[in-house]
Amino acid sequence: MEKQKIGLKIPCPNCGGKNFGTMDNQYCLLPSLVKAEQGYELAPDKGLAVMPVICNTCGYVFLFHPE
């Protein structure tokens, strides 16, 4: 996978850097947990689409919701 550079105006909360990137597939799905009869189960149809943004300085990962 090839990293793509993106420009964010906020600094990284871990190192203060402003050099960010993302992977070539910019979105991923975080599955939701729903209550089942015994405990919880994954519900991918109720997942949340997020864009992972990676700090190129320290490797910190942000998860942004596209809205």
N, C-alpha and C positions, 0 to 999 in steps of 0.2 A: 504494500500500500504506500502511496505517495502522500506526504504531508503537504497541505496547502496553507499558505500564510493568510491570516485574516487580521484586520485592524480593529482592535477594541480600544476604547478610550479609558477604560478602568485598569488600574494596576492589579497585578496578581496579589492576592491576599497573603500568599506564602513568602514570596521573595521581593515583591514590588516591581518585577519586570513587566514590560509592555510588548514583548515579542510572543505572539500567540499563533497557533496553527490548529488545523483540524485534519482529519483523514479524508481520503477521496470520497468515501460514502459519509456524507455529513450528518445523517440522522440515524438514531438508533431508537429502539423501543424499550422502555422500562415497563415490565409487566406489573400488573396490580395484584395484590393479595385480596381475596374475598373470603369471608367467613363461611366455612362448610359445616357439616354436621359434627365432624371431629376435627377441630383446629381450623387451619386456613389452607387455601389452595390457590395456585396461580391462575389468573384470568387474563391471558394475553390480549383478548378482544377489548379489554378495558384499560389497556396500557397507555402510557404517556410518551409521545414522541419528543425526544430531546436531541439537542446538538451538543456533542462533546467538544469542548475547546481546551486545548492543551497548552500550558505555558512552556515555551521552548527553552526557557532558562532552567527551571527546576522540575518540570514534569507534572505540576499540579493540574488537576482536571476539573474544569467547570462543566456543569450540565445545564444548558439553557433550553427553556421551552420556547418554541418558535412564535408564540403569540405575544 
